[in-house]
Amino acid sequence: MRLVQLLLFTALLALAGCANVGKPTLDVTPTSAPYRLDTGDVIRVSVYNDQQLTNTYGIDDSGHTAMPLVGRIYLRGKTTSEASALITARLAGSYLRDPNVAVEVATYRPFFIEGEVTNSGQFAYVYGMTVRDAIAVAGGFTDVAQRNSVTLYRKQNGRVWEHKVPLDFVIKPSDTIVVHERWI
């Protein structure tokens, strides 16, 4: 009898390890990972000793930004450090001697929230915000909202993933959060 119980326990343990096979996983990169630029972001470019080039620039639908002397430059998927290096290389190529360029995100692209919140829509993203923070920005839950999890839609690797997530899940720019109605 003891042997049968041991075999059953071992079989259950083996099956438990296979529970998520084939299910796509959501990118839960910690907020300490470097931020990647994309369409809708606005960057602040500071060029030391050149006030004409120091300005804010938006990233367009194709992932490019345009700057004087630099022209169009592709920044989608780049970190701010990588963007700084690309702009520095373009300026050093023919216009400035030893340029010193710093790039930072001035405005992140928005996130979206819909469903059982007071104000659905698009809202400004703040780095490191959670689903709970997003709901607060949208005016809080309605009276009939499900209050323990939401559905999150995130575009990654060219596909849109749909996952149920808890309220303390860290969101990213461009995420869409759907707060569902609870069934009483």
Sequence and secondary structure as in RCSB ss.txt:
>XXXX:A:sequence
MRLVQLLLFTALLALAGCANVGKPTLDVTPTSAPYRLDTGDVIRVSVYNDQQLTNTYGIDDSGHTAMPLVGRIYL
RGKTTSEASALITARLAGSYLRDPNVAVEVATYRPFFIEGEVTNSGQFAYVYGMTVRDAIAVAGGFTDVAQRNSV
TLYRKQNGRVWEHKVPLDFVIKPSDTIVVHERWI
>XXXX:A:secstr
 HHHHHHHHHHHHHHHTTTTTT        TTS     TT EEEEEETT TTT EEEE  TTSEEEETTTEEEE 
TT  HHHHHHHHHHHHHHHT SS  EEEEEEE   EEEEESBSS EEE   TT BHHHHHHHTT B TTB  SEE
EEEEEETTEEEEEEEETT B  TT EEEE B   
